[in-house]
Amino acid sequence: MDIVQIASLDQDCVAPYVRLTERQLRSKLEPEKGIFIAESPKVIARALDAGMRAQSFLMERRWLEMAAPLVAQAEAQAGKSVPVYTGEPDMLAHITGFRLTRGVLCAMSRPKLPAVEELLQDAHRVAVLEGIVDHTNVGAAFRSAAALDVDAVLVTPTCCDPLYRRAVRVSMGTVFQVPWTRIGSEASDWPQVGMARLHAAGFKTAAFALADDALLLGDPRLQAEDRLALVFGTEGDGLARSTIASCDYVVKIPMANHVDSLNVAAATAVAFWQLCDHARHAGQ
């Protein structure tokens, strides 16, 4: 194990953990050099199992023995040693804002995202996340997608980054298990161009929105669709009107006690449970 004791947070080797913003980590101009940060042994293990490449680790010295299998796996996949940076607990707390009770941080290379058409080829149930700006909601939606066997997730150009540190943490690493990609690179690519790609792949689209003529979630027509894309909107405003107008169905979740809507993360979980019935019966 290549252990490096750091004496200062100004050292370049810890810049990904300390000084670089999430935008800088993504390295939009040079995506092949992009980085994301994974934290906690479980999340890092899921990332490594999914083929992610570790660039370095950061941890308190007390976690070195526990993390040794993760480092060994990372080095085996990289074919070279991976530096493990460690320092005094109080200094490392300045990086994270808290003591490293989760044990380990890991800087990883961002993967190349697949083409939309490649992702849709064998899929039957996909989720589309439009313009969601809360990383917690994106992470929670991915966790539900993994648990309830959604085949793929598509994020629109204005949706926040699923590999943002908080999104990865909330997803518990399931963002590495569910196939995903962006459906377009510019805001103008959605909804018209993106919807056309979904329809060309044989998908019907279902917008989750409040409308007087919306189908209820349990409508058998939805379950009968062989290939269905479930489209969810941003917090507050929900889906854009142009998106709703472009969809084949408008769907709402029936609710009691005069509650009109659910948080988008909760809504995705309910919808996935209802419409991905191959997952509902997986344990039976």
C-alpha positions in Angstrom: 0.0 0.0 0.0 1.4 3.4 -1.1 0.8 5.4 2.0 1.5 9.2 1.8 1.4 11.3 4.9 0.1 14.8 4.1 1.3 17.8 6.1 -0.9 20.5 4.5 -4.1 20.9 2.7 -2.3 23.1 0.2 -0.5 20.1 -1.3 -1.6 19.5 -4.9 -2.2 15.8 -4.3 -5.2 16.5 -2.2 -6.7 19.2 -4.5 -9.5 17.0 -5.7 -10.7 16.6 -2.1 -10.0 20.2 -1.0 -9.9 23.0 -3.7 -11.6 21.8 -6.8 -15.3 22.6 -7.2 -17.7 20.0 -8.6 -17.7 21.8 -11.9 -13.9 21.6 -12.0 -13.9 17.9 -11.1 -16.3 17.2 -14.0 -13.8 18.9 -16.3 -16.4 19.6 -19.0 -13.8 20.7 -21.6 -11.7 17.6 -21.0 -14.2 14.9 -19.9 -11.6 12.2 -20.1 -9.8 13.9 -17.2 -12.9 14.2 -15.1 -13.0 13.1 -11.5 -15.7 12.3 -8.9 -15.4 11.7 -5.2 -16.9 8.6 -3.6 -17.1 8.2 0.2 -17.7 5.3 2.6 -16.4 1.7 2.1 -19.8 0.5 0.8 -20.1 3.1 -1.9 -16.4 2.8 -2.9 -16.8 -1.0 -3.1 -19.9 -0.7 -5.4 -18.0 1.7 -7.6 -15.0 -0.6 -7.9 -17.3 -3.6 -8.6 -18.8 -1.6 -11.4 -15.4 -1.0 -13.0 -14.7 2.5 -11.8 -11.0 3.4 -11.6 -9.6 4.8 -8.4 -7.0 7.6 -8.7 -6.3 8.0 -4.9 -7.7 7.4 -1.5 -7.9 9.8 1.5 -8.5 8.5 5.1 -7.4 8.7 8.7 -4.6 6.3 9.6 -6.9 4.3 11.8 -8.9 3.2 8.7 -5.9 1.8 6.8 -6.4 -1.8 7.8 -10.1 -1.8 7.2 -9.6 -0.2 3.8 -6.8 -2.5 2.7 -9.1 -4.8 0.6 -10.5 -1.8 -1.3 -7.0 -0.5 -2.0 -5.9 -3.9 -3.2 -8.9 -4.2 -5.5 -8.3 -0.7 -6.9 -4.7 -1.5 -7.6 -5.5 -4.8 -9.2 -7.9 -3.0 -11.6 -5.5 -0.2 -12.3 -2.5 -2.4 -12.7 -0.4 0.0 -10.6 -0.2 1.3 -7.1 -2.9 3.8 -6.0 -1.7 6.5 -3.5 -3.4 6.5 -0.1 -3.2 9.9 1.5 -3.6 10.2 5.3 -3.2 12.9 7.9 -4.2 14.1 11.3 -8.0 13.8 12.0 -8.4 17.5 12.8 -6.8 18.5 9.5 -8.9 16.1 7.5 -12.0 17.3 9.1 -11.5 20.6 7.3 -11.8 18.8 4.0 -15.1 17.1 4.8 -16.6 19.4 7.4 -16.8 16.4 9.8 -14.6 13.7 11.2 -14.2 10.8 8.8 -16.6 8.6 10.6 -17.4 6.9 7.3 -13.8 6.0 7.0 -12.7 6.6 3.4 -12.8 9.0 0.5 -11.8 8.0 -3.0 -11.1 10.1 -6.1 -12.2 8.2 -9.2 -12.1 8.7 -12.9 -15.4 9.7 -14.4 -16.7 6.9 -16.7 -17.6 7.6 -20.4 -21.3 7.7 -20.6 -23.1 5.4 -23.1 -25.2 6.6 -26.0 -28.9 6.9 -25.3 -29.8 4.4 -28.0 -27.3 1.8 -26.6 -28.9 2.2 -23.2 -32.4 1.8 -24.5 -31.7 -1.2 -26.7 -32.8 -3.9 -24.3 -34.7 -1.8 -21.8 -38.4 -2.0 -21.0 -38.7 0.5 -18.1 -36.7 3.6 -17.9 -36.8 6.8 -15.8 -36.2 10.3 -17.1 -35.2 12.9 -14.6 -36.0 16.4 -15.9 -34.2 19.4 -14.4 -33.9 18.1 -10.9 -31.6 20.4 -9.0 -31.4 18.7 -5.6 -28.6 16.2 -5.5 -30.3 14.3 -2.6 -33.4 13.7 -4.8 -31.3 12.4 -7.7 -29.4 10.1 -5.4 -32.7 8.8 -3.8 -34.2 8.3 -7.3 -31.2 6.1 -8.3 -31.5 4.1 -5.1 -35.2 3.4 -5.8 -34.4 2.6 -9.4 -31.8 0.0 -8.4 -34.0 -1.5 -5.7 -37.1 -1.8 -8.0 -35.2 -3.0 -11.1 -35.6 0.0 -13.4 -33.6 -0.8 -16.5 -32.0 2.6 -17.0 -32.1 6.2 -16.0 -31.8 9.2 -18.4 -31.1 12.6 -17.0 -31.9 15.7 -19.0 -29.2 18.4 -19.8 -30.5 20.6 -16.9 -30.6 17.9 -14.3 -27.9 17.9 -11.7 -25.0 15.5 -11.8 -25.6 12.0 -10.5 -21.9 11.7 -9.7 -22.0 14.8 -7.4 -20.7 13.7 -4.0 -24.0 14.1 -2.2 -25.9 12.3 -4.9 -23.5 9.3 -4.9 -23.7 9.2 -1.1 -27.5 9.3 -0.9 -27.7 6.6 -3.6 -25.5 4.4 -1.5 -23.5 3.7 -4.6 -26.4 2.4 -6.6 -25.6 5.1 -9.2 -22.9 2.7 -10.3 -25.4 -0.2 -10.6 -28.1 1.4 -12.7 -27.2 2.1 -16.3 -27.6 5.9 -17.0 -26.6 8.6 -19.4 -27.6 12.2 -20.3 -30.3 12.5 -23.0 -28.7 15.5 -24.7 -25.9 17.8 -23.9 -27.6 21.2 -24.4 -30.8 22.5 -22.9 -32.3 22.7 -26.4 -32.0 18.9 -26.7 -35.0 18.4 -24.4 -37.8 17.8 -24.7 -38.5 17.6 -28.4 -35.3 16.0 -29.6 -35.0 13.7 -26.5 -38.7 12.6 -26.8 -38.1 11.8 -30.5 -35.2 9.5 -29.5 -37.4 7.7 -26.9 -40.2 7.2 -29.4 -37.8 6.0 -32.1 -36.6 3.3 -29.7 -40.2 2.1 -29.3 -41.0 3.7 -26.0 -44.2 5.3 -24.9 -43.7 8.1 -22.5 -45.6 8.9 -19.2 -45.4 12.3 -17.7 -46.0 12.4 -13.9 -47.9 15.6 -13.4 -51.1 17.0 -11.9 -53.8 17.3 -14.5 -57.5 16.8 -14.4 -57.4 14.3 -17.2 -54.4 12.3 -15.9 -54.5 8.6 -15.6 -54.2 7.1 -12.1 -51.0 5.2 -11.5 -52.9 1.9 -11.3 -54.4 2.3 -14.8 -53.9 -1.1 -16.6 -53.0 0.7 -19.9 -49.7 1.7 -18.3 -48.8 -1.8 -17.1 -49.6 -3.2 -20.5 -47.0 -1.1 -22.3 -44.0 -3.2 -23.2 -41.6 -0.2 -23.2 -42.4 2.7 -21.0 -40.4 5.8 -20.0 -41.5 7.4 -16.8 -40.8 11.1 -16.8 -40.4 13.1 -13.5 -40.0 16.8 -13.1 -38.0 19.2 -10.9 -38.9 20.1 -7.4 -41.6 22.8 -7.1 -42.6 23.5 -10.7 -42.6 19.9 -11.9 -42.4 19.1 -15.5 -42.4 21.7 -18.2 -45.6 22.1 -20.1 -43.8 21.3 -23.4 -42.7 18.0 -21.8 -46.2 17.1 -20.7 -47.5 17.9 -24.1 -44.9 15.7 -25.8 -45.7 12.6 -23.7 -48.1 9.8 -24.6 -49.7 9.7 -21.1 -50.1 12.0 -18.2 -50.1 10.1 -14.9 -50.8 11.1 -11.3 -50.5 9.2 -8.0 -53.8 9.0 -6.1 -53.5 10.5 -2.6 -55.6 11.1 0.4 -56.1 13.9 2.9 -56.0 16.7 0.3 -52.3 16.1 -0.4 -51.7 17.0 -4.0 -48.2 15.7 -4.6 -45.2 13.9 -3.3 -41.5 14.8 -3.2 -40.0 13.8 -6.5 -37.8 11.1 -4.9 -40.8 9.6 -3.1 -42.9 9.8 -6.3 -40.2 7.8 -8.3 -40.3 5.0 -5.7 -44.0 4.7 -5.8 -44.1 4.7 -9.6 -41.3 2.2 -9.9 -43.0 -0.1 -7.4 -46.3 0.0 -9.4 -44.9 -0.2 -12.9 -41.9 -2.5 -12.6 -43.8 -5.5 -11.5 -41.0 -7.9 -12.4 -39.2 -6.4 -9.4 -42.2 -6.6 -7.1 -42.3 -10.4 -7.5 -38.5 -11.0 -7.4 -38.5 -12.2 -3.9 -41.5 -14.5 -4.2 
